[in-house]
């Protein structure tokens, strides 16, 4: 994934977009895993405390890390509107 592609995702990713689509429906798993591995975003995958079972993807949330924000802010020409 190029830096421009990373920035396009990071500049607009939210847990749910304005249309109500969850980020896991919008972006490829591979792209999200790569961004997470690079430390540019965090995917919160909650686990039920009593059972230890992971909640389904619809309960996951996403947050751009400080490094991700810095990358986006340093490259405004690559932002996707």
N, CA, C and O atoms as a Maestro MAE file, in Angstrom:
{
 s_m_m2io_version
 :::
 2.0.0
}

f_m_ct {
 s_m_title
 :::
 protein
 m_atom[324] {
  # First column is atom index #
  i_m_mmod_type
  r_m_x_coord
  r_m_y_coord
  r_m_z_coord
  i_m_residue_number
  s_m_chain_name
  s_m_pdb_residue_name
  s_m_pdb_atom_name
  i_m_atomic_number
  :::
  1 25 0.848 -1.169 0.000 1 A "UNK " " N  " 7
  2 3 0.000 0.000 0.000 1 A "UNK " " CA " 6
  3 2 0.898 1.237 0.000 1 A "UNK " " C  " 6
  4 15 1.845 1.337 0.780 1 A "UNK " " O  " 8
  5 25 0.581 2.165 -0.881 2 A "UNK " " N  " 7
  6 3 1.377 3.387 -0.958 2 A "UNK " " CA " 6
  7 2 1.018 4.331 0.190 2 A "UNK " " C  " 6
  8 15 -0.016 4.178 0.841 2 A "UNK " " O  " 8
  9 25 1.881 5.293 0.417 3 A "UNK " " N  " 7
  10 3 1.607 6.296 1.448 3 A "UNK " " CA " 6
  11 2 0.345 7.072 1.101 3 A "UNK " " C  " 6
  12 15 -0.452 7.374 1.989 3 A "UNK " " O  " 8
  13 25 0.148 7.396 -0.156 4 A "UNK " " N  " 7
  14 3 -1.066 8.115 -0.575 4 A "UNK " " CA " 6
  15 2 -2.321 7.305 -0.267 4 A "UNK " " C  " 6
  16 15 -3.326 7.863 0.173 4 A "UNK " " O  " 8
  17 25 -2.270 5.987 -0.495 5 A "UNK " " N  " 7
  18 3 -3.419 5.126 -0.187 5 A "UNK " " CA " 6
  19 2 -3.664 5.086 1.321 5 A "UNK " " C  " 6
  20 15 -4.810 5.116 1.769 5 A "UNK " " O  " 8
  21 25 -2.594 5.019 2.092 6 A "UNK " " N  " 7
  22 3 -2.743 5.038 3.549 6 A "UNK " " CA " 6
  23 2 -3.433 6.324 3.995 6 A "UNK " " C  " 6
  24 15 -4.359 6.294 4.806 6 A "UNK " " O  " 8
  25 25 -2.982 7.429 3.470 7 A "UNK " " N  " 7
  26 3 -3.521 8.725 3.865 7 A "UNK " " CA " 6
  27 2 -4.977 8.864 3.455 7 A "UNK " " C  " 6
  28 15 -5.779 9.407 4.215 7 A "UNK " " O  " 8
  29 25 -5.335 8.386 2.274 8 A "UNK " " N  " 7
  30 3 -6.734 8.464 1.839 8 A "UNK " " CA " 6
  31 2 -7.656 7.722 2.796 8 A "UNK " " C  " 6
  32 15 -8.764 8.181 3.071 8 A "UNK " " O  " 8
  33 25 -7.209 6.586 3.302 9 A "UNK " " N  " 7
  34 3 -8.023 5.831 4.258 9 A "UNK " " CA " 6
  35 2 -8.026 6.530 5.618 9 A "UNK " " C  " 6
  36 15 -9.083 6.759 6.206 9 A "UNK " " O  " 8
  37 25 -6.842 6.862 6.104 10 A "UNK " " N  " 7
  38 3 -6.729 7.452 7.442 10 A "UNK " " CA " 6
  39 2 -7.438 8.790 7.558 10 A "UNK " " C  " 6
  40 15 -7.923 9.139 8.634 10 A "UNK " " O  " 8
  41 25 -7.506 9.545 6.466 11 A "UNK " " N  " 7
  42 3 -8.109 10.874 6.519 11 A "UNK " " CA " 6
  43 2 -9.629 10.845 6.618 11 A "UNK " " C  " 6
  44 15 -10.252 11.863 6.918 11 A "UNK " " O  " 8
  45 25 -10.234 9.671 6.364 12 A "UNK " " N  " 7
  46 3 -11.698 9.645 6.415 12 A "UNK " " CA " 6
  47 2 -12.290 8.472 7.195 12 A "UNK " " C  " 6
  48 15 -13.509 8.405 7.353 12 A "UNK " " O  " 8
  49 25 -11.472 7.554 7.682 13 A "UNK " " N  " 7
  50 3 -12.005 6.369 8.348 13 A "UNK " " CA " 6
  51 2 -12.674 6.731 9.679 13 A "UNK " " C  " 6
  52 15 -12.130 7.495 10.477 13 A "UNK " " O  " 8
  53 25 -13.830 6.182 9.891 14 A "UNK " " N  " 7
  54 3 -14.564 6.271 11.150 14 A "UNK " " CA " 6
  55 2 -15.197 4.906 11.381 14 A "UNK " " C  " 6
  56 15 -15.269 4.089 10.463 14 A "UNK " " O  " 8
  57 25 -15.653 4.660 12.597 15 A "UNK " " N  " 7
  58 3 -16.276 3.366 12.872 15 A "UNK " " CA " 6
  59 2 -17.484 3.166 11.965 15 A "UNK " " C  " 6
  60 15 -17.663 2.089 11.396 15 A "UNK " " O  " 8
  61 25 -18.310 4.193 11.827 16 A "UNK " " N  " 7
  62 3 -19.432 4.164 10.886 16 A "UNK " " CA " 6
  63 2 -19.438 5.470 10.112 16 A "UNK " " C  " 6
  64 15 -19.259 6.545 10.686 16 A "UNK " " O  " 8
  65 25 -19.645 5.370 8.802 17 A "UNK " " N  " 7
  66 3 -19.683 6.588 7.994 17 A "UNK " " CA " 6
  67 2 -21.062 7.241 8.076 17 A "UNK " " C  " 6
  68 15 -21.942 6.753 8.785 17 A "UNK " " O  " 8
  69 25 -21.244 8.324 7.365 18 A "UNK " " N  " 7
  70 3 -22.511 9.066 7.407 18 A "UNK " " CA " 6
  71 2 -23.694 8.230 6.945 18 A "UNK " " C  " 6
  72 15 -24.824 8.477 7.365 18 A "UNK " " O  " 8
  73 25 -23.453 7.251 6.091 19 A "UNK " " N  " 7
  74 3 -24.514 6.376 5.591 19 A "UNK " " CA " 6
  75 2 -24.785 5.205 6.537 19 A "UNK " " C  " 6
  76 15 -25.677 4.394 6.288 19 A "UNK " " O  " 8
  77 25 -24.011 5.120 7.626 20 A "UNK " " N  " 7
  78 3 -24.199 4.048 8.592 20 A "UNK " " CA " 6
  79 2 -23.440 2.774 8.294 20 A "UNK " " C  " 6
  80 15 -23.642 1.762 8.965 20 A "UNK " " O  " 8
  81 25 -22.561 2.808 7.290 21 A "UNK " " N  " 7
  82 3 -21.762 1.628 6.959 21 A "UNK " " CA " 6
  83 2 -20.605 1.490 7.929 21 A "UNK " " C  " 6
  84 15 -19.917 2.465 8.230 21 A "UNK " " O  " 8
  85 25 -20.394 0.282 8.414 22 A "UNK " " N  " 7
  86 3 -19.302 -0.018 9.334 22 A "UNK " " CA " 6
  87 2 -17.995 -0.081 8.547 22 A "UNK " " C  " 6
  88 15 -17.976 -0.507 7.392 22 A "UNK " " O  " 8
  89 25 -16.908 0.346 9.178 23 A "UNK " " N  " 7
  90 3 -15.614 0.393 8.472 23 A "UNK " " CA " 6
  91 2 -15.187 -0.963 7.919 23 A "UNK " " C  " 6
  92 15 -14.486 -1.018 6.909 23 A "UNK " " O  " 8
  93 25 -15.594 -2.056 8.560 24 A "UNK " " N  " 7
  94 3 -15.233 -3.381 8.060 24 A "UNK " " CA " 6
  95 2 -15.972 -3.716 6.761 24 A "UNK " " C  " 6
  96 15 -15.556 -4.617 6.033 24 A "UNK " " O  " 8
  97 25 -17.045 -3.014 6.467 25 A "UNK " " N  " 7
  98 3 -17.777 -3.194 5.205 25 A "UNK " " CA " 6
  99 2 -17.164 -2.357 4.083 25 A "UNK " " C  " 6
  100 15 -17.345 -2.666 2.906 25 A "UNK " " O  " 8
  101 25 -16.453 -1.317 4.443 26 A "UNK " " N  " 7
  102 3 -15.960 -0.345 3.465 26 A "UNK " " CA " 6
  103 2 -14.548 -0.669 2.990 26 A "UNK " " C  " 6
  104 15 -14.262 -0.583 1.796 26 A "UNK " " O  " 8
  105 25 -13.672 -1.037 3.905 27 A "UNK " " N  " 7
  106 3 -12.262 -1.225 3.600 27 A "UNK " " CA " 6
  107 2 -11.891 -2.707 3.618 27 A "UNK " " C  " 6
  108 15 -12.505 -3.504 4.328 27 A "UNK " " O  " 8
  109 25 -10.894 -3.060 2.840 28 A "UNK " " N  " 7
  110 3 -10.463 -4.458 2.800 28 A "UNK " " CA " 6
  111 2 -9.761 -4.821 4.098 28 A "UNK " " C  " 6
  112 15 -9.109 -3.992 4.732 28 A "UNK " " O  " 8
  113 25 -9.910 -6.065 4.469 29 A "UNK " " N  " 7
  114 3 -9.254 -6.574 5.675 29 A "UNK " " CA " 6
  115 2 -7.745 -6.414 5.552 29 A "UNK " " C  " 6
  116 15 -7.070 -6.075 6.524 29 A "UNK " " O  " 8
  117 25 -7.219 -6.659 4.360 30 A "UNK " " N  " 7
  118 3 -5.777 -6.555 4.134 30 A "UNK " " CA " 6
  119 2 -5.278 -5.127 4.374 30 A "UNK " " C  " 6
  120 15 -4.235 -4.926 4.996 30 A "UNK " " O  " 8
  121 25 -6.021 -4.146 3.881 31 A "UNK " " N  " 7
  122 3 -5.624 -2.748 4.065 31 A "UNK " " CA " 6
  123 2 -5.656 -2.372 5.542 31 A "UNK " " C  " 6
  124 15 -4.740 -1.719 6.040 31 A "UNK " " O  " 8
  125 25 -6.710 -2.784 6.237 32 A "UNK " " N  " 7
  126 3 -6.835 -2.460 7.656 32 A "UNK " " CA " 6
  127 2 -5.740 -3.136 8.472 32 A "UNK " " C  " 6
  128 15 -5.168 -2.522 9.372 32 A "UNK " " O  " 8
  129 25 -5.444 -4.397 8.163 33 A "UNK " " N  " 7
  130 3 -4.383 -5.113 8.873 33 A "UNK " " CA " 6
  131 2 -3.029 -4.451 8.641 33 A "UNK " " C  " 6
  132 15 -2.217 -4.361 9.561 33 A "UNK " " O  " 8
  133 25 -2.780 -3.985 7.414 34 A "UNK " " N  " 7
  134 3 -1.512 -3.323 7.103 34 A "UNK " " CA " 6
  135 2 -1.382 -2.007 7.874 34 A "UNK " " C  " 6
  136 15 -0.321 -1.709 8.422 34 A "UNK " " O  " 8
  137 25 -2.460 -1.225 7.916 35 A "UNK " " N  " 7
  138 3 -2.435 0.037 8.659 35 A "UNK " " CA " 6
  139 2 -2.246 -0.205 10.151 35 A "UNK " " C  " 6
  140 15 -1.542 0.545 10.826 35 A "UNK " " O  " 8
  141 25 -2.878 -1.254 10.656 36 A "UNK " " N  " 7
  142 3 -2.729 -1.581 12.070 36 A "UNK " " CA " 6
  143 2 -1.311 -2.064 12.364 36 A "UNK " " C  " 6
  144 15 -0.723 -1.682 13.376 36 A "UNK " " O  " 8
  145 25 -0.765 -2.893 11.497 37 A "UNK " " N  " 7
  146 3 0.596 -3.394 11.676 37 A "UNK " " CA " 6
  147 2 1.625 -2.261 11.637 37 A "UNK " " C  " 6
  148 15 2.651 -2.326 12.316 37 A "UNK " " O  " 8
  149 25 1.350 -1.229 10.846 38 A "UNK " " N  " 7
  150 3 2.240 -0.075 10.755 38 A "UNK " " CA " 6
  151 2 2.049 0.899 11.910 38 A "UNK " " C  " 6
  152 15 2.766 1.894 12.007 38 A "UNK " " O  " 8
  153 25 1.088 0.620 12.787 39 A "UNK " " N  " 7
  154 3 0.848 1.478 13.943 39 A "UNK " " CA " 6
  155 2 0.100 2.754 13.616 39 A "UNK " " C  " 6
  156 15 0.164 3.722 14.374 39 A "UNK " " O  " 8
  157 25 -0.618 2.771 12.480 40 A "UNK " " N  " 7
  158 3 -1.314 3.978 12.044 40 A "UNK " " CA " 6
  159 2 -2.772 4.020 12.484 40 A "UNK " " C  " 6
  160 15 -3.390 5.084 12.501 40 A "UNK " " O  " 8
  161 25 -3.318 2.867 12.837 41 A "UNK " " N  " 7
  162 3 -4.666 2.825 13.403 41 A "UNK " " CA " 6
  163 2 -4.779 1.659 14.359 41 A "UNK " " C  " 6
  164 15 -3.983 0.721 14.332 41 A "UNK " " O  " 8
  165 25 -5.789 1.743 15.204 42 A "UNK " " N  " 7
  166 3 -6.069 0.694 16.178 42 A "UNK " " CA " 6
  167 2 -7.484 0.210 15.961 42 A "UNK " " C  " 6
  168 15 -8.415 1.011 15.872 42 A "UNK " " O  " 8
  169 25 -7.651 -1.092 15.876 43 A "UNK " " N  " 7
  170 3 -8.984 -1.680 15.795 43 A "UNK " " CA " 6
  171 2 -9.280 -2.281 17.158 43 A "UNK " " C  " 6
  172 15 -8.574 -3.173 17.628 43 A "UNK " " O  " 8
  173 25 -10.328 -1.782 17.780 44 A "UNK " " N  " 7
  174 3 -10.736 -2.275 19.089 44 A "UNK " " CA " 6
  175 2 -11.686 -3.443 18.891 44 A "UNK " " C  " 6
  176 15 -12.776 -3.289 18.339 44 A "UNK " " O  " 8
  177 25 -11.262 -4.605 19.347 45 A "UNK " " N  " 7
  178 3 -12.030 -5.847 19.205 45 A "UNK " " CA " 6
  179 2 -12.435 -6.327 20.595 45 A "UNK " " C  " 6
  180 15 -11.696 -7.082 21.227 45 A "UNK " " O  " 8
  181 25 -13.594 -5.897 21.073 46 A "UNK " " N  " 7
  182 3 -13.972 -6.240 22.445 46 A "UNK " " CA " 6
  183 2 -14.207 -7.732 22.648 46 A "UNK " " C  " 6
  184 15 -14.627 -8.456 21.746 46 A "UNK " " O  " 8
  185 25 -13.919 -8.154 23.864 47 A "UNK " " N  " 7
  186 3 -14.109 -9.544 24.274 47 A "UNK " " CA " 6
  187 2 -15.054 -9.549 25.470 47 A "UNK " " C  " 6
  188 15 -14.891 -8.761 26.402 47 A "UNK " " O  " 8
  189 25 -16.025 -10.428 25.440 48 A "UNK " " N  " 7
  190 3 -16.983 -10.543 26.528 48 A "UNK " " CA " 6
  191 2 -16.244 -11.011 27.778 48 A "UNK " " C  " 6
  192 15 -15.606 -12.064 27.769 48 A "UNK " " O  " 8
  193 25 -16.331 -10.239 28.841 49 A "UNK " " N  " 7
  194 3 -15.590 -10.527 30.055 49 A "UNK " " CA " 6
  195 2 -15.911 -11.867 30.688 49 A "UNK " " C  " 6
  196 15 -15.005 -12.572 31.134 49 A "UNK " " O  " 8
  197 25 -17.173 -12.229 30.734 50 A "UNK " " N  " 7
  198 3 -17.575 -13.461 31.420 50 A "UNK " " CA " 6
  199 2 -17.259 -14.717 30.616 50 A "UNK " " C  " 6
  200 15 -16.934 -15.758 31.187 50 A "UNK " " O  " 8
  201 25 -17.352 -14.620 29.297 51 A "UNK " " N  " 7
  202 3 -17.168 -15.820 28.471 51 A "UNK " " CA " 6
  203 2 -15.813 -15.878 27.773 51 A "UNK " " C  " 6
  204 15 -15.353 -16.957 27.399 51 A "UNK " " O  " 8
  205 25 -15.174 -14.727 27.596 52 A "UNK " " N  " 7
  206 3 -13.910 -14.682 26.876 52 A "UNK " " CA " 6
  207 2 -14.070 -14.785 25.374 52 A "UNK " " C  " 6
  208 15 -13.086 -14.930 24.648 52 A "UNK " " O  " 8
  209 25 -15.310 -14.710 24.903 53 A "UNK " " N  " 7
  210 3 -15.587 -14.815 23.473 53 A "UNK " " CA " 6
  211 2 -15.570 -13.417 22.855 53 A "UNK " " C  " 6
  212 15 -16.118 -12.468 23.415 53 A "UNK " " O  " 8
  213 25 -14.936 -13.312 21.700 54 A "UNK " " N  " 7
  214 3 -14.878 -12.031 20.993 54 A "UNK " " CA " 6
  215 2 -16.255 -11.647 20.460 54 A "UNK " " C  " 6
  216 15 -17.010 -12.490 19.974 54 A "UNK " " O  " 8
  217 25 -16.560 -10.358 20.561 55 A "UNK " " N  " 7
  218 3 -17.773 -9.851 19.944 55 A "UNK " " CA " 6
  219 2 -17.597 -9.856 18.426 55 A "UNK " " C  " 6
  220 15 -16.466 -9.829 17.940 55 A "UNK " " O  " 8
  221 25 -18.684 -9.890 17.681 56 A "UNK " " N  " 7
  222 3 -18.616 -9.888 16.224 56 A "UNK " " CA " 6
  223 2 -18.141 -8.527 15.716 56 A "UNK " " C  " 6
  224 15 -18.128 -7.547 16.461 56 A "UNK " " O  " 8
  225 25 -17.754 -8.479 14.454 57 A "UNK " " N  " 7
  226 3 -17.174 -7.279 13.851 57 A "UNK " " CA " 6
  227 2 -18.071 -6.055 13.965 57 A "UNK " " C  " 6
  228 15 -17.562 -4.935 14.019 57 A "UNK " " O  " 8
  229 25 -19.357 -6.226 14.003 58 A "UNK " " N  " 7
  230 3 -20.257 -5.073 14.093 58 A "UNK " " CA " 6
  231 2 -20.034 -4.280 15.376 58 A "UNK " " C  " 6
  232 15 -20.438 -3.120 15.459 58 A "UNK " " O  " 8
  233 25 -19.395 -4.886 16.382 59 A "UNK " " N  " 7
  234 3 -19.108 -4.209 17.643 59 A "UNK " " CA " 6
  235 2 -17.694 -3.640 17.707 59 A "UNK " " C  " 6
  236 15 -17.329 -2.996 18.691 59 A "UNK " " O  " 8
  237 25 -16.905 -3.872 16.676 60 A "UNK " " N  " 7
  238 3 -15.553 -3.348 16.639 60 A "UNK " " CA " 6
  239 2 -15.582 -1.851 16.354 60 A "UNK " " C  " 6
  240 15 -16.512 -1.344 15.726 60 A "UNK " " O  " 8
  241 25 -14.559 -1.158 16.820 61 A "UNK " " N  " 7
  242 3 -14.423 0.261 16.521 61 A "UNK " " CA " 6
  243 2 -12.997 0.519 16.044 61 A "UNK " " C  " 6
  244 15 -12.107 -0.312 16.228 61 A "UNK " " O  " 8
  245 25 -12.797 1.674 15.435 62 A "UNK " " N  " 7
  246 3 -11.487 2.002 14.880 62 A "UNK " " CA " 6
  247 2 -11.093 3.400 15.336 62 A "UNK " " C  " 6
  248 15 -11.932 4.280 15.524 62 A "UNK " " O  " 8
  249 25 -9.792 3.569 15.506 63 A "UNK " " N  " 7
  250 3 -9.256 4.866 15.911 63 A "UNK " " CA " 6
  251 2 -7.911 5.067 15.225 63 A "UNK " " C  " 6
  252 15 -7.070 4.168 15.215 63 A "UNK " " O  " 8
  253 25 -7.716 6.242 14.657 64 A "UNK " " N  " 7
  254 3 -6.435 6.574 14.045 64 A "UNK " " CA " 6
  255 2 -5.470 6.941 15.173 64 A "UNK " " C  " 6
  256 15 -5.811 7.736 16.049 64 A "UNK " " O  " 8
  257 25 -4.281 6.368 15.153 65 A "UNK " " N  " 7
  258 3 -3.287 6.630 16.195 65 A "UNK " " CA " 6
  259 2 -2.651 8.005 15.987 65 A "UNK " " C  " 6
  260 15 -2.867 8.656 14.965 65 A "UNK " " O  " 8
  261 25 -1.869 8.430 16.966 66 A "UNK " " N  " 7
  262 3 -1.149 9.700 16.846 66 A "UNK " " CA " 6
  263 2 -0.218 9.681 15.632 66 A "UNK " " C  " 6
  264 15 -0.085 10.688 14.937 66 A "UNK " " O  " 8
  265 25 0.423 8.546 15.377 67 A "UNK " " N  " 7
  266 3 1.299 8.435 14.197 67 A "UNK " " CA " 6
  267 2 0.493 8.559 12.904 67 A "UNK " " C  " 6
  268 15 0.949 9.172 11.938 67 A "UNK " " O  " 8
  269 25 -0.709 7.973 12.891 68 A "UNK " " N  " 7
  270 3 -1.580 8.083 11.722 68 A "UNK " " CA " 6
  271 2 -2.030 9.513 11.482 68 A "UNK " " C  " 6
  272 15 -2.045 9.988 10.346 68 A "UNK " " O  " 8
  273 25 -2.397 10.198 12.563 69 A "UNK " " N  " 7
  274 3 -2.814 11.604 12.460 69 A "UNK " " CA " 6
  275 2 -1.649 12.445 11.937 69 A "UNK " " C  " 6
  276 15 -1.840 13.298 11.071 69 A "UNK " " O  " 8
  277 25 -0.450 12.209 12.458 70 A "UNK " " N  " 7
  278 3 0.724 12.965 12.022 70 A "UNK " " CA " 6
  279 2 0.997 12.748 10.531 70 A "UNK " " C  " 6
  280 15 1.338 13.691 9.816 70 A "UNK " " O  " 8
  281 25 0.848 11.511 10.069 71 A "UNK " " N  " 7
  282 3 1.058 11.215 8.648 71 A "UNK " " CA " 6
  283 2 0.048 11.965 7.785 71 A "UNK " " C  " 6
  284 15 0.413 12.537 6.759 71 A "UNK " " O  " 8
  285 25 -1.195 11.966 8.187 72 A "UNK " " N  " 7
  286 3 -2.245 12.664 7.435 72 A "UNK " " CA " 6
  287 2 -1.979 14.167 7.428 72 A "UNK " " C  " 6
  288 15 -2.030 14.808 6.378 72 A "UNK " " O  " 8
  289 25 -1.695 14.722 8.597 73 A "UNK " " N  " 7
  290 3 -1.477 16.170 8.690 73 A "UNK " " CA " 6
  291 2 -0.264 16.627 7.895 73 A "UNK " " C  " 6
  292 15 -0.230 17.761 7.417 73 A "UNK " " O  " 8
  293 25 0.722 15.768 7.750 74 A "UNK " " N  " 7
  294 3 1.934 16.117 6.999 74 A "UNK " " CA " 6
  295 2 1.730 16.036 5.488 74 A "UNK " " C  " 6
  296 15 2.585 16.488 4.726 74 A "UNK " " O  " 8
  297 25 0.600 15.463 5.045 75 A "UNK " " N  " 7
  298 3 0.365 15.248 3.614 75 A "UNK " " CA " 6
  299 2 -1.047 15.642 3.201 75 A "UNK " " C  " 6
  300 15 -1.791 14.794 2.708 75 A "UNK " " O  " 8
  301 25 -1.442 16.901 3.385 76 A "UNK " " N  " 7
  302 3 -2.831 17.297 3.077 76 A "UNK " " CA " 6
  303 2 -3.193 17.150 1.598 76 A "UNK " " C  " 6
  304 15 -4.375 17.075 1.261 76 A "UNK " " O  " 8
  305 25 -2.213 17.109 0.728 77 A "UNK " " N  " 7
  306 3 -2.490 16.962 -0.700 77 A "UNK " " CA " 6
  307 2 -3.077 15.587 -1.041 77 A "UNK " " C  " 6
  308 15 -3.672 15.410 -2.104 77 A "UNK " " O  " 8
  309 25 -2.909 14.627 -0.150 78 A "UNK " " N  " 7
  310 3 -3.401 13.273 -0.391 78 A "UNK " " CA " 6
  311 2 -4.747 12.982 0.286 78 A "UNK " " C  " 6
  312 15 -5.268 11.874 0.159 78 A "UNK " " O  " 8
  313 25 -5.314 13.955 1.000 79 A "UNK " " N  " 7
  314 3 -6.581 13.741 1.679 79 A "UNK " " CA " 6
  315 2 -7.661 13.490 0.643 79 A "UNK " " C  " 6
  316 15 -7.662 14.075 -0.440 79 A "UNK " " O  " 8
  317 25 -8.567 12.617 0.999 80 A "UNK " " N  " 7
  318 3 -9.736 12.358 0.137 80 A "UNK " " CA " 6
  319 2 -10.906 13.118 0.732 80 A "UNK " " C  " 6
  320 15 -11.174 13.034 1.931 80 A "UNK " " O  " 8
  321 25 -11.588 13.851 -0.107 81 A "UNK " " N  " 7
  322 3 -12.719 14.645 0.390 81 A "UNK " " CA " 6
  323 2 -13.946 13.789 0.570 81 A "UNK " " C  " 6
  324 15 -14.992 14.289 0.981 81 A "UNK " " O  " 8
  :::
 }
 m_bond[323] {
  # First column is bond index #
  i_m_from
  i_m_to
  i_m_order
  :::
  1 1 2 1
  2 2 3 1
  3 3 4 2
  4 3 5 1
  5 5 6 1
  6 6 7 1
  7 7 8 2
  8 7 9 1
  9 9 10 1
  10 10 11 1
  11 11 12 2
  12 11 13 1
  13 13 14 1
  14 14 15 1
  15 15 16 2
  16 15 17 1
  17 17 18 1
  18 18 19 1
  19 19 20 2
  20 19 21 1
  21 21 22 1
  22 22 23 1
  23 23 24 2
  24 23 25 1
  25 25 26 1
  26 26 27 1
  27 27 28 2
  28 27 29 1
  29 29 30 1
  30 30 31 1
  31 31 32 2
  32 31 33 1
  33 33 34 1
  34 34 35 1
  35 35 36 2
  36 35 37 1
  37 37 38 1
  38 38 39 1
  39 39 40 2
  40 39 41 1
  41 41 42 1
  42 42 43 1
  43 43 44 2
  44 43 45 1
  45 45 46 1
  46 46 47 1
  47 47 48 2
  48 47 49 1
  49 49 50 1
  50 50 51 1
  51 51 52 2
  52 51 53 1
  53 53 54 1
  54 54 55 1
  55 55 56 2
  56 55 57 1
  57 57 58 1
  58 58 59 1
  59 59 60 2
  60 59 61 1
  61 61 62 1
  62 62 63 1
  63 63 64 2
  64 63 65 1
  65 65 66 1
  66 66 67 1
  67 67 68 2
  68 67 69 1
  69 69 70 1
  70 70 71 1
  71 71 72 2
  72 71 73 1
  73 73 74 1
  74 74 75 1
  75 75 76 2
  76 75 77 1
  77 77 78 1
  78 78 79 1
  79 79 80 2
  80 79 81 1
  81 81 82 1
  82 82 83 1
  83 83 84 2
  84 83 85 1
  85 85 86 1
  86 86 87 1
  87 87 88 2
  88 87 89 1
  89 89 90 1
  90 90 91 1
  91 91 92 2
  92 91 93 1
  93 93 94 1
  94 94 95 1
  95 95 96 2
  96 95 97 1
  97 97 98 1
  98 98 99 1
  99 99 100 2
  100 99 101 1
  101 101 102 1
  102 102 103 1
  103 103 104 2
  104 103 105 1
  105 105 106 1
  106 106 107 1
  107 107 108 2
  108 107 109 1
  109 109 110 1
  110 110 111 1
  111 111 112 2
  112 111 113 1
  113 113 114 1
  114 114 115 1
  115 115 116 2
  116 115 117 1
  117 117 118 1
  118 118 119 1
  119 119 120 2
  120 119 121 1
  121 121 122 1
  122 122 123 1
  123 123 124 2
  124 123 125 1
  125 125 126 1
  126 126 127 1
  127 127 128 2
  128 127 129 1
  129 129 130 1
  130 130 131 1
  131 131 132 2
  132 131 133 1
  133 133 134 1
  134 134 135 1
  135 135 136 2
  136 135 137 1
  137 137 138 1
  138 138 139 1
  139 139 140 2
  140 139 141 1
  141 141 142 1
  142 142 143 1
  143 143 144 2
  144 143 145 1
  145 145 146 1
  146 146 147 1
  147 147 148 2
  148 147 149 1
  149 149 150 1
  150 150 151 1
  151 151 152 2
  152 151 153 1
  153 153 154 1
  154 154 155 1
  155 155 156 2
  156 155 157 1
  157 157 158 1
  158 158 159 1
  159 159 160 2
  160 159 161 1
  161 161 162 1
  162 162 163 1
  163 163 164 2
  164 163 165 1
  165 165 166 1
  166 166 167 1
  167 167 168 2
  168 167 169 1
  169 169 170 1
  170 170 171 1
  171 171 172 2
  172 171 173 1
  173 173 174 1
  174 174 175 1
  175 175 176 2
  176 175 177 1
  177 177 178 1
  178 178 179 1
  179 179 180 2
  180 179 181 1
  181 181 182 1
  182 182 183 1
  183 183 184 2
  184 183 185 1
  185 185 186 1
  186 186 187 1
  187 187 188 2
  188 187 189 1
  189 189 190 1
  190 190 191 1
  191 191 192 2
  192 191 193 1
  193 193 194 1
  194 194 195 1
  195 195 196 2
  196 195 197 1
  197 197 198 1
  198 198 199 1
  199 199 200 2
  200 199 201 1
  201 201 202 1
  202 202 203 1
  203 203 204 2
  204 203 205 1
  205 205 206 1
  206 206 207 1
  207 207 208 2
  208 207 209 1
  209 209 210 1
  210 210 211 1
  211 211 212 2
  212 211 213 1
  213 213 214 1
  214 214 215 1
  215 215 216 2
  216 215 217 1
  217 217 218 1
  218 218 219 1
  219 219 220 2
  220 219 221 1
  221 221 222 1
  222 222 223 1
  223 223 224 2
  224 223 225 1
  225 225 226 1
  226 226 227 1
  227 227 228 2
  228 227 229 1
  229 229 230 1
  230 230 231 1
  231 231 232 2
  232 231 233 1
  233 233 234 1
  234 234 235 1
  235 235 236 2
  236 235 237 1
  237 237 238 1
  238 238 239 1
  239 239 240 2
  240 239 241 1
  241 241 242 1
  242 242 243 1
  243 243 244 2
  244 243 245 1
  245 245 246 1
  246 246 247 1
  247 247 248 2
  248 247 249 1
  249 249 250 1
  250 250 251 1
  251 251 252 2
  252 251 253 1
  253 253 254 1
  254 254 255 1
  255 255 256 2
  256 255 257 1
  257 257 258 1
  258 258 259 1
  259 259 260 2
  260 259 261 1
  261 261 262 1
  262 262 263 1
  263 263 264 2
  264 263 265 1
  265 265 266 1
  266 266 267 1
  267 267 268 2
  268 267 269 1
  269 269 270 1
  270 270 271 1
  271 271 272 2
  272 271 273 1
  273 273 274 1
  274 274 275 1
  275 275 276 2
  276 275 277 1
  277 277 278 1
  278 278 279 1
  279 279 280 2
  280 279 281 1
  281 281 282 1
  282 282 283 1
  283 283 284 2
  284 283 285 1
  285 285 286 1
  286 286 287 1
  287 287 288 2
  288 287 289 1
  289 289 290 1
  290 290 291 1
  291 291 292 2
  292 291 293 1
  293 293 294 1
  294 294 295 1
  295 295 296 2
  296 295 297 1
  297 297 298 1
  298 298 299 1
  299 299 300 2
  300 299 301 1
  301 301 302 1
  302 302 303 1
  303 303 304 2
  304 303 305 1
  305 305 306 1
  306 306 307 1
  307 307 308 2
  308 307 309 1
  309 309 310 1
  310 310 311 1
  311 311 312 2
  312 311 313 1
  313 313 314 1
  314 314 315 1
  315 315 316 2
  316 315 317 1
  317 317 318 1
  318 318 319 1
  319 319 320 2
  320 319 321 1
  321 321 322 1
  322 322 323 1
  323 323 324 2
  :::
 }
}
